[in-house]
Amino acid sequence: MSGAHEQAIHPVTMGLLFYPRGGSAQVVRYLARALEPAGWATSLACGSLGRPGDRTHAPSFFAPLAPQVADYGAALAAAEQGRDPIAEPVPMHPSYEDRPGAPDRIFTAVPPQLGEHLADAWSPRLAAAAAGAPPEVVHLHHLTPLHDAAARILPATPVVTHLHGTELKMIARALALQAIAREHGTDIAGMAQLDLGGEVRWANWRFAAHWVEAMRAWARASAQVVAISPHDVALASELLGVEPRRTTWIPNGVDLARFDRAQPSSEQRAARWRRWLVEDPQGWREGGQPGSVRYPEAVLARFADDGAGAPAPVLLFIGRFTEVKRIPLLIRAYARAREHFHRPAPLVIWGGFPGEFEGEHPHTVAERERVEDVFFVGWRGHSELGDGLACSDVMVMPSIDESFGQVFVEAMACGVPVIAADAGGPPSFINVEPGRPNGWLVEPDSLESLAGALVEAVNDPAARAQRSEHGYAVTRRDFSWTTIAQRTTEVYEQAVRTG
């Protein structure tokens, strides 16, 4: 209904096992706000960590929404005392990534009985979230034991499962390891006993078969499944056995008020880089704390193109230090491209959650190979990202396994053209066809292709400007949260009809 008529309000209960840290939490926050004008009121059960005001504290992060939370503080304290944090009364959530020493160990290292414990612990929280008004739909983010909890307390309510990509990556890895084990005439548990060494920590995948089947069952029991790119729609069918007719591609939206074009003056740009690099450094070296990478005032000269009388074009990477991001490849491609730049063009590495990295540490690579003009600003809040993009000219991330690529769209919304690998989600919104290109797509894992795109992006301001305009228009047309919410309500309505 519209106009003077009061719009009917339909309740939806969301569930998110994780505390606010990754992209799925941002989706929940923005989507819940955008759904209300579309006629759907959200209640939420989610994880939380820290104190009020911390970015990981769910009531602060999701305000004015008042979520029912599982506070992971006690579980983390238990881990520090040598106990299993996932066996605690309020269990720490598992994760989809195999990171050494992490308290949120990968699902495939979690025994099935602890999966039951997770469902037991979450059932009352999900019930409390749904208590205000019986939901017409349960919207669960990721594939987790929340599905078992929902089946217990709301067995007649249709479930919409929202895949954010990380679970699909874990399942694909598990299936690949199972295939390797079969070649050795055993299973993953057998490979763990063989203790073959190498890069695979087989013991952390010994319960893979259980979790793959559990996640497949949760997906198949869902009334509807949302995937964040056409690439992931295909993966959901291949890995989970979900029929394409029950899967809808809905990209993540962008806060177009926060991410918009801005034109800071040369003085403002210089002041921001001074704060991020010199006055309040958060970059960290391998084994170091935030701030262990810091720079003298003199480096700011590299951000000024004295010959042109304007700021130097800045290349910006944004993200965590995971292997799929290919940051070492980016640094090496930058070293090759830098020799052909017509003007200074520093590469800024924005991100790297403190203490977390896979493979080669990017700062170690830059130091060891003596690559100049690469700067590390560390992990910054989402609220600062718009300012960082406003002070940059090209966003570049050669990741080979992006389910969607939220940060690319945020950059495009700020009028910053992007360079991405021709893989995963980015090809669904980055156009390189003549006429209306809005970015560059490079061959996955190709040093030469990436270096060539960097050279063109730096040396051809007209190409940057053309891609900036077209990318900006795409985000306004396709990625507003109002648009995303409307597409989501259509999925809810389909779930209610088909149950």
Buried (B, 14 or more C-beta within 10 A) or exposed (E): EEEEEEEEEBBBBBBBBBBBBBBBBBBBBBBBBBBBEBBBBBBBBBBBBBEEEBBBBBBBBBEEBEBBBBBBBBBBEBBEEEEBBBBBEBBBBBBBBBBEEBBBBBBBBBBEEBBEBBBBBBBBBBBBBBEEEEBBBBBBBBBBBBBBBBBBBBEEBBBBBBBBBBBBBBBBBBBEBBEEBEEEEBBBBEBBEEEEEEEBEBBBBBBBBBBBEBBBBBBBEBBBBBBBBEBBBBBBBEBBEBEEEBBBBBBBBBBBEBBBEEEBEEEBBBBBBBBBBBEBBBBBBBEBEBEBBBBEEEBBEBBBBEEEEEBBBBBBBBBBBBBBBBBBBBBBBBBBBBEEBBBBBBBBBBBBBBBEBBBBBBBBBBBEEEBEBBBBBBBBEBEBBBBBBBBBBBBBBBBBBBBBBBBBBBBBBBBBBBBBBBBBBBBBBBBBEEEBBBBBBBBBEBBEBBBBBBBBBBBEBEBBEBBBBBBBEBBBEBBBBEBBBBBBBBBBBBBBEEE
